Amino acid sequence: MNFWFLLIALGVAYLGQMYFATVQMKDFSTSYGALRRRGKVAIGKRKNALSAGAIAMLLLDEDGMIIDAKAMSGLTVLARFKPLSQVTGQHIADLDPASLRRCPKGLRLAVENAQSNWVTVQNGGVPEEPLTPLGRLLKKLPGPRASAPRQQAPGNRPRKKQVIAIQARPAAPTVVATAKTAVRTNRLTQLEGVTS
């Protein structure tokens, strides 16, 4: 009896989470659509594992002044977007996230990420996706990491790899006998070797 009660309770909790996550995504779409119809929108986000995550959307005019801002900060799927009036009227390049000291840390970091994304796009780049909580944890751990490609000295050229294709001799013929005909096939193989 207890097993079925636990199973049903977990199912109801899962369905409830799916419902509220869908409502939260609809709130994001509605808030973003309303801002996007009015102009350019800079979006920043901060993902956290055990504390409140945040998303900040800043509506910008052609000069980079913040006309309107909305933010969502919370730990659960019940969080919704609310106006963020502390940053309106400021230029995004001059925005100081420390001016949001009454806001949660995740929200300050999301506003900082929106500012960084806007600067990156203005310089012709593509904003990078912020690290997930697991990615930030792995970055802090010691150990081998993927490194950037080594720079070559101006006079030294990297050696080119040569690709050599060798065709092998035909294998022994295979004979397949059927009721009235015999089919002869030859199997050819191709070996490729890479040398540097």
Secondary structure, DSSP 8 states (H G I E B T S, - for coil): -HHHHHHHHHHHHHHHHHHHHHHHHHHHHHHHHHHHTTSEEEEEEE--SSS-EEEEEEEE-TTSBEEEEEEEEESSTT---EE-TTSTTSBGGG--GGGGTTS-HHHHHHHHHHHHHHHHHHTT--------HHHHHHHHS-S----------TT------EEEEEE------EEEE-SS-EEEE----EEEEEE-
